[in-house]
Structures are given as C-alpha cells and as structure tokens.
Amino acid sequence: MNDIPNMGMMDIKDVDGVFVVSFKQASIAGIGEVEEISHSLRGLVQGLDSCNMVVDFSGVSFFSSQMLGLLVDLWRRIKDKGGVLSISGIDPQLTRVFRITHLDKLFKFHENAEAAISSLRTS
C-alpha cells in the first residue's frame, strides 16, 4: 500500500493498484472544496494509462451536486481507460440522491472500501 501526496481534505492510497480516495470531513459542499478534489483526482487519472478507483464516503453525510458532476466525469475518464470507479461507505441518505438522479445505474456501490477493492480484484 502506497500513500499518494494528499490534499488537506482527502487521503489517496494505492492499494495493490487500486486508488482509494477517502475524505477527512463530513460535508463536501463548497465550490472551492470540490474544485480542489477535482484538480487532484483528474490530475491523478490523467497521468495513467489505466486505473481503478474507489471513492469511499465513510463519514461523509453531505456533498453538493458539483460532487455528483465530478464523480460522473471521473467515471467517464476512468472507463475510457478501461478501468472502474466504485463507491463505498455511502450514507443511506446520499444513496437516495444517486437513485433519484438514476446515477445508481452508473456506479458500483459497496459497503466499505475493502469490499470494493475485493470486487475490483475479482472482476
């Protein structure tokens, strides 16, 4: 497992070739926050030929619609490189947002990061 240089509000770890992104705060609402996350994650994905990523929302109880847009953009970029973006540890209230927007059909959801990593290894 390798740690990637991290920004203040998130941690990124490389777990056997799967990037695991986790957040240090319960709310991701500000435009500046989402832009910082976006810059870091898009930069990470852009420099790779292929990658798999788990975005772990354990401990996050709210995020803005801009975060949904970022997730869709990351999903597309990763898919275009032959990879998979999975979501783990999401609060049931946030799961409703994915269902309402029909994004629950786009992403793979897992109870925790370990289950998501395991799923990526077997697929």
C-alpha positions as CSV (number, residue, x, y, z in Angstrom):
1,M,0.0,0.0,0.0
2,N,1.4,3.4,-1.0
3,D,0.3,6.8,0.1
4,I,0.0,9.4,-2.5
5,P,0.7,13.1,-1.6
6,N,-2.6,14.3,-0.2
7,M,-4.6,17.5,0.0
8,G,-6.0,18.7,3.2
9,M,-9.5,17.3,2.9
10,M,-8.8,13.8,1.5
11,D,-6.4,10.9,1.6
12,I,-5.5,8.9,-1.5
13,K,-3.9,5.4,-1.1
14,D,-2.7,3.0,-3.7
15,V,-3.8,-0.4,-2.5
16,D,-2.4,-3.0,-4.9
17,G,-3.1,-0.9,-7.9
18,V,-6.5,0.4,-6.8
19,F,-6.6,4.1,-5.8
20,V,-8.7,4.5,-2.6
21,V,-9.9,8.1,-2.0
22,S,-11.3,8.9,1.4
23,F,-12.4,12.2,2.9
24,K,-11.5,13.9,6.2
25,Q,-14.7,15.9,6.6
26,A,-18.4,15.1,6.9
27,S,-19.5,17.8,4.4
28,I,-18.2,18.5,0.9
29,A,-20.2,21.5,-0.1
30,G,-18.1,24.4,-1.1
31,I,-17.2,25.1,-4.7
32,G,-13.6,25.5,-3.7
33,E,-13.5,22.2,-1.9
34,V,-15.0,20.3,-4.9
35,E,-12.5,22.2,-7.3
36,E,-9.6,21.1,-5.1
37,I,-10.8,17.5,-5.1
38,S,-11.4,17.7,-8.8
39,H,-8.0,19.1,-9.6
40,S,-6.3,16.3,-7.6
41,L,-8.3,13.4,-8.9
42,R,-8.4,14.4,-12.5
43,G,-4.7,15.0,-12.4
44,L,-4.1,11.6,-10.9
45,V,-6.3,9.8,-13.6
46,Q,-4.9,11.9,-16.5
47,G,-1.4,10.7,-15.9
48,L,-2.2,7.0,-16.1
49,D,-2.8,4.5,-18.9
50,S,-5.4,2.8,-16.8
51,C,-6.7,2.7,-13.3
52,N,-9.3,1.5,-10.9
53,M,-10.6,3.8,-8.2
54,V,-12.7,3.5,-5.0
55,V,-14.3,6.7,-3.7
56,D,-15.0,6.0,0.0
57,F,-17.6,8.2,1.5
58,S,-17.5,6.7,5.0
59,G,-18.0,9.5,7.4
60,V,-19.4,11.9,4.8
61,S,-23.0,12.9,5.4
62,F,-23.4,15.6,2.7
63,F,-22.0,16.6,-0.6
64,S,-23.1,19.1,-3.2
65,S,-24.4,18.5,-6.7
66,Q,-21.0,19.6,-8.0
67,M,-19.5,16.4,-6.4
68,L,-22.0,14.3,-8.4
69,G,-20.8,16.0,-11.5
70,L,-17.2,15.3,-10.6
71,L,-18.0,11.6,-9.9
72,V,-19.6,11.3,-13.4
73,D,-16.7,13.0,-15.0
74,L,-14.2,10.7,-13.2
75,W,-16.3,7.6,-14.1
76,R,-16.1,8.5,-17.8
77,R,-12.4,9.3,-17.7
78,I,-11.6,6.0,-15.9
79,K,-14.0,4.0,-18.1
80,D,-12.3,5.4,-21.2
81,K,-9.0,4.0,-19.9
82,G,-10.6,0.6,-19.3
83,G,-10.9,1.0,-15.5
84,V,-13.7,1.0,-13.0
85,L,-14.8,3.6,-10.4
86,S,-16.6,2.2,-7.4
87,I,-18.2,4.0,-4.5
88,S,-18.1,2.7,-0.9
89,G,-19.3,3.6,2.5
90,I,-22.1,5.9,1.4
91,D,-24.7,7.2,3.8
92,P,-28.2,5.9,3.0
93,Q,-29.5,9.5,2.6
94,L,-26.8,10.1,-0.1
95,T,-27.8,6.8,-1.8
96,R,-31.2,8.3,-2.3
97,V,-29.6,11.1,-4.4
98,F,-28.0,8.6,-6.7
99,R,-31.3,6.8,-7.1
100,I,-33.3,10.0,-7.8
101,T,-30.7,11.0,-10.4
102,H,-30.5,7.5,-11.8
103,L,-26.8,7.5,-11.2
104,D,-27.2,4.3,-9.2
105,K,-27.1,2.5,-12.5
106,L,-23.8,4.1,-13.4
107,F,-21.7,3.3,-10.3
108,K,-21.0,0.1,-8.4
109,F,-21.7,0.5,-4.7
110,H,-20.1,-1.4,-1.8
111,E,-20.5,-1.4,1.9
112,N,-16.8,-0.4,2.5
113,A,-13.6,0.1,0.7
114,E,-12.3,-3.4,1.4
115,A,-15.4,-4.9,-0.3
116,A,-14.9,-2.6,-3.3
117,I,-11.2,-3.4,-3.6
118,S,-12.1,-7.1,-3.4
119,S,-14.7,-6.7,-6.1
120,L,-12.3,-5.0,-8.4
121,R,-9.7,-7.7,-8.0
122,T,-12.2,-10.4,-9.0
123,S,-13.6,-8.6,-12.0
